[in-house]
């Protein structure tokens, strides 16, 4: 059984709606609007709780919370050979590894 409280939630202001929007990263199609940011967070959390319960009842595959996944710290990115060369030169000029340079740029 998945705990709906373990999902990645956030609340942002919507200029268009003139309200706070509660969002859940694992359920990108869901949102909850409210004038109060705490109520928007509570609203999206309750909505996800209901959706998870429905999915469980129907035997559907439920997304694993991001917080419960493990990550290796590695991922592969494809870039053009020219960009690779430019980054390698930049790393050499800074006397750091290419990995360190890219990690710093991502941060």
C-alpha positions in Angstrom: 0.0 0.0 0.0 1.4 3.4 -1.0 1.3 6.3 1.4 -0.1 9.3 -0.5 1.9 11.6 1.9 5.2 10.3 0.4 4.6 12.0 -3.0 6.4 15.1 -4.2 4.0 18.1 -3.7 4.5 21.7 -4.4 2.3 24.9 -4.4 2.8 27.7 -6.9 1.0 31.0 -7.5 -1.0 31.1 -10.8 -1.2 34.6 -12.2 -3.8 33.3 -14.7 -6.1 31.8 -12.1 -5.2 34.3 -9.4 -5.0 31.4 -6.9 -2.4 29.0 -5.6 -2.1 25.7 -7.5 -1.3 22.5 -5.6 0.6 20.0 -7.8 2.0 16.5 -7.5 5.1 15.5 -9.5 4.0 11.8 -9.8 0.5 12.8 -11.0 1.2 15.7 -13.5 -2.3 15.8 -14.8 -3.8 16.7 -11.4 -4.0 20.1 -9.7 -5.9 21.8 -7.0 -6.7 25.6 -6.8 -7.3 27.6 -3.7 -6.9 31.2 -2.5 -4.8 29.9 0.5 -1.5 28.1 -0.2 -1.9 25.7 2.7 -5.4 24.7 1.5 -4.0 24.2 -2.0 -1.5 21.8 -0.6 -4.1 20.0 1.5 -6.4 19.9 -1.5 -3.9 18.3 -3.9 -2.8 15.8 -1.1 -6.4 14.7 -0.6 -7.1 14.5 -4.3 -4.1 12.2 -4.7 -5.2 10.2 -1.7 -8.6 9.6 -3.4 -7.0 8.8 -6.8 -4.6 6.3 -5.2 -7.5 4.6 -3.4 -9.4 4.4 -6.7 -6.4 3.0 -8.5 -5.9 0.4 -5.8 -9.6 -0.6 -6.0 -9.4 -1.0 -9.7 -6.1 -2.9 -9.6 -4.3 -0.2 -11.6 -0.5 0.4 -11.4 0.1 3.2 -8.9 3.2 5.5 -9.4 5.9 4.9 -6.9 6.7 8.1 -4.9 9.9 9.7 -6.1 11.0 9.8 -2.4 10.9 6.0 -2.3 13.0 5.4 -5.5 16.7 5.0 -5.4 19.0 6.8 -7.7 22.5 5.9 -8.8 23.7 9.4 -9.3 24.5 8.6 -12.9 22.6 9.5 -16.1 23.6 9.7 -19.7 23.1 12.8 -21.9 23.7 12.9 -25.6 25.2 16.1 -27.1 26.9 17.0 -30.3 30.6 16.2 -30.8 31.2 19.9 -31.1 29.6 20.7 -27.7 31.5 17.8 -26.1 34.8 19.2 -27.4 33.9 22.7 -26.1 33.1 21.3 -22.7 36.3 19.2 -22.6 38.3 22.3 -23.4 36.5 24.3 -20.7 37.1 21.6 -18.2 40.8 21.4 -19.1 41.1 25.2 -18.8 39.6 25.1 -15.3 41.8 22.1 -14.4 38.7 20.0 -13.4 37.2 16.8 -14.8 34.5 16.9 -17.4 32.2 15.2 -14.9 32.9 17.9 -12.3 32.4 20.7 -14.8 29.0 19.3 -15.9 27.9 18.6 -12.4 28.7 22.2 -11.4 26.8 23.6 -14.4 23.8 21.5 -13.5 23.9 22.7 -9.9 
